[in-house]
Amino acid sequence: MFGRIVIVVLVALLVWAVLARDTGAGPNPRHHTVRPGETLWSIAVASYAGDPREGVWELRERNDLDSAVIVPAQVLVLPA
């Protein structure tokens, strides 16, 4: 009896995990156009509270940057 309950719960969790999707109801992403002289560090300092290193990491991850090199007029997505 207990084994059947466990199996039903596991199947229900599996179905829920497969069907659960992002609704897209989150906040709209913010964008930042890079100006001459800006760095990821300066953008992180201006955009995020706390440790700028985490902000730089978030910027690189969100924008799929392989390095910290950015150029003027480049548009970056700022993580929420």
MARKOLMAR-986398 format. One line per 8 residues: number of its first residue (from 1); their letters; for each residue x, z, y of C-alpha. Coordinates in steps of 0.5 Angstrom, whole numbers, plus 2048, in hexadecimal, padded with zeros to 3 digits. Layout:
<recs>
NUM = A = X,Z,Y  ...
</recs>
This chain:
<recs>
1 = MFGRIVIV = 800,800,800  805,802,805  809,7FC,803  804,7F7,805  803,7FB,80C  80A,7FA,80D  80A,7F2,80B  804,7F1,80F
9 = VLVALLVW = 807,7F4,815  80E,7F0,814  80A,7EA,814  806,7EC,81A  80C,7ED,81E  80F,7E6,81B  809,7E3,81E  809,7E6,824
17 = AVLARDTG = 811,7E5,825  810,7DD,824  80A,7DC,828  80C,7E1,82E  80E,7DC,834  810,7DD,83B  80A,7DC,840  80E,7DA,846
25 = AGPNPRHH = 80B,7DF,84A  811,7E2,84C  814,7E2,853  816,7DB,856  81D,7DA,856  821,7DB,85C  826,7D6,85E  82C,7D6,862
33 = TVRPGETL = 830,7D0,865  838,7D1,866  83B,7D1,86D  842,7CF,86E  846,7D5,86D  841,7D9,868  843,7DB,861  840,7DE,85C
41 = WSIAVASY = 842,7E5,85E  83F,7E4,865  839,7E2,862  838,7E7,85D  83A,7ED,863  835,7EA,867  82F,7E9,862  830,7EF,85D
49 = AGDPREGV = 830,7F6,85E  836,7FA,85A  83C,7F7,856  83D,7F0,859  841,7EE,852  83A,7EF,84F  837,7EA,854  83D,7E5,853
57 = WELRERND = 83C,7E5,84B  834,7E4,84C  835,7DE,851  83A,7DB,84C  835,7DC,846  82F,7DA,84A  832,7D4,84D  836,7D2,846
65 = LDSAVIVP = 83D,7D2,84A  843,7D1,846  847,7D4,84C  846,7D8,852  848,7D1,856  842,7CF,85B  841,7CA,860  83E,7CA,867
73 = AQVLVLPA = 837,7C7,866  836,7C9,85F  82F,7CC,85D  830,7D3,859  82A,7D6,856  82A,7DE,857  828,7E2,852  822,7E7,853
</recs>
